[in-house]
Amino acid sequence: MNTAIRILERFVFTQDSEVSALSGVACIGDDVYFVGDDVRYLLKTNRNNNLTSAAVFEKVPLSESSEQISLSILSKAKKPDFEALSCITLDGQQQLLVMGSGSTENRKQALLYNPSNNQIRIFLDAIDYHFLENSVELTGGADLNIEAICSDDRHLYIFQRGNINRHHGVLVFNLAKIQAGKSLESALINSLNLNLPEIEGAASGISDAYFFVDKKLIVATAAVEQTLNTYDDGDVLGSFILVFSPDGKALATHLIQDAKGQTLPIKVEGITWLESRSDGEVFLLVTDSDGGESEILKVLLSHSALETS
């Protein structure tokens, strides 16, 4: 049994709820935001609310124009596939960056949402995605499939899922240059290649990341799903919580298990830090069940879990 991780609470959302295919989670102040890969809106609630199926969520439409958008679940062909959600600081304000996977043309868009004024604007466009999909350092030659982003307020990290060819690339950008209007290509400062664990010989893929600024660590999640491409779903074998240094060195690997020490066959798609406790750090995880019941898990990582294993 993995004693480094303890599940404190676990909330399951039924298929008829408004919570579907969760793919990212982030906090700004007392507000918690969720995104799903088959909708074009954020779900917002207060961190002091009980995160259960009875919780009330506000829907925040994700459109850079005033046009009306659908606030319902979209088909696989039409969905924007927002797979990454992270809090970044721009112009001295905390904002949310929501990024599409880029695996198809309609998924090549990243939006910036400013909760202080509810403004939404395009942060990365098709030209930037063209650079990403042609970056061998990121993809290793596979199809583009962005699953995670994070920031230490000076740098932006963009992660390729990497499960198809086992190339887990990360590109690191100068956030100030992007904010000044420079292209992703001109703002690039580094590339990393992560070493990820497996389950029963099946490759894992990065599914989200959180930059723990106070500890100068990247806390990431990786899911093991048996699929041969970036489009189709497959059987889920389990998920990990991983700890990396800012330069991509693997520091710790933790398989998510239940109280009996059995691997949980869940696809964790999002992670964010919630609070510090005397016995460790509390994180929120979200899962994508590919048409089934999505979940939110509150987990405690012991202090030793964030140290080199």
Secondary structure as the mmCIF struct_conf table of DSSP 4:
data_model
#
loop_
_struct_conf.conf_type_id
_struct_conf.id
_struct_conf.beg_label_comp_id
_struct_conf.beg_label_asym_id
_struct_conf.beg_label_seq_id
_struct_conf.end_label_comp_id
_struct_conf.end_label_asym_id
_struct_conf.end_label_seq_id
TURN_TY1_P TURN_TY1_P1 THR A 3 ALA A 4
STRN STRN1 ILE A 5 VAL A 12
TURN_TY1_P TURN_TY1_P2 GLN A 15 ASP A 16
BEND BEND1 SER A 17 GLU A 18
BEND BEND2 ALA A 21 ALA A 21
STRN STRN2 LEU A 22 ILE A 28
TURN_TY1_P TURN_TY1_P3 GLY A 29 ASP A 30
STRN STRN3 ASP A 31 GLY A 36
TURN_TY1_P TURN_TY1_P4 ASP A 37 ASP A 38
BEND BEND3 ARG A 40 ARG A 40
STRN STRN4 TYR A 41 ASN A 46
TURN_TY1_P TURN_TY1_P5 ARG A 47 ASN A 48
BEND BEND4 ASN A 49 ASN A 49
BEND BEND5 THR A 52 THR A 52
TURN_TY1_P TURN_TY1_P6 SER A 53 ALA A 54
STRN STRN5 GLU A 58 PRO A 61
BEND BEND6 GLU A 64 GLU A 67
BEND BEND7 SER A 72 SER A 72
HELX_LH_PP_P HELX_LH_PP_P1 ILE A 73 SER A 75
TURN_TY1_P TURN_TY1_P7 LYS A 76 LYS A 78
STRN STRN6 PHE A 82 LEU A 90
TURN_TY1_P TURN_TY1_P8 ASP A 91 GLY A 92
STRN STRN7 GLN A 93 GLY A 100
BEND BEND8 SER A 103 THR A 104
HELX_RH_3T_P HELX_RH_3T_P1 GLU A 105 ARG A 107
STRN STRN8 ALA A 110 ASN A 114
TURN_TY1_P TURN_TY1_P9 PRO A 115 ASN A 118
STRN STRN9 GLN A 119 LEU A 124
HELX_RH_AL_P HELX_RH_AL_P1 ALA A 126 GLU A 133
TURN_TY1_P TURN_TY1_P10 ASN A 134 ASN A 134
HELX_RH_AL_P HELX_RH_AL_P2 VAL A 136 THR A 139
TURN_TY1_P TURN_TY1_P11 GLY A 140 GLY A 141
BEND BEND9 ALA A 142 ALA A 142
HELX_LH_PP_P HELX_LH_PP_P2 ASP A 143 LEU A 144
STRN STRN10 ILE A 146 SER A 151
BEND BEND10 ASP A 153 ARG A 154
STRN STRN11 HIS A 155 GLN A 160
TURN_TY1_P TURN_TY1_P12 ASN A 163 ASN A 165
BEND BEND11 ARG A 166 ARG A 166
STRN STRN12 HIS A 168 ASN A 174
HELX_RH_AL_P HELX_RH_AL_P3 LEU A 175 GLN A 179
TURN_TY1_P TURN_TY1_P13 ALA A 180 GLY A 181
HELX_RH_AL_P HELX_RH_AL_P4 LEU A 184 ALA A 187
STRN STRN13 LEU A 188 LEU A 194
STRN STRN14 GLU A 198 ILE A 199
TURN_TY1_P TURN_TY1_P14 GLU A 200 GLY A 201
STRN STRN15 ALA A 202 PHE A 212
HELX_RH_3T_P HELX_RH_3T_P2 VAL A 213 LYS A 215
TURN_TY1_P TURN_TY1_P15 LYS A 216 LYS A 216
STRN STRN16 LEU A 217 GLN A 226
BEND BEND12 LEU A 228 ASP A 232
STRN STRN17 ASP A 235 PHE A 244
TURN_TY1_P TURN_TY1_P16 PRO A 246 ASP A 247
STRN STRN18 ALA A 250 LEU A 255
STRN STRN19 GLN A 257 GLN A 257
TURN_TY1_P TURN_TY1_P17 ALA A 259 LYS A 260
BEND BEND13 GLY A 261 GLY A 261
HELX_LH_PP_P HELX_LH_PP_P3 GLN A 262 GLN A 262
STRN STRN20 THR A 263 THR A 263
HELX_LH_PP_P HELX_LH_PP_P4 LEU A 264 LEU A 264
STRN STRN21 VAL A 268 ARG A 277
TURN_TY1_P TURN_TY1_P18 SER A 278 ASP A 279
STRN STRN22 GLY A 280 THR A 287
BEND BEND14 ASP A 290 GLY A 292
STRN STRN23 GLU A 295 LEU A 301
HELX_RH_3T_P HELX_RH_3T_P3 HIS A 303 LEU A 306
BEND BEND15 GLU A 307 GLU A 307
#
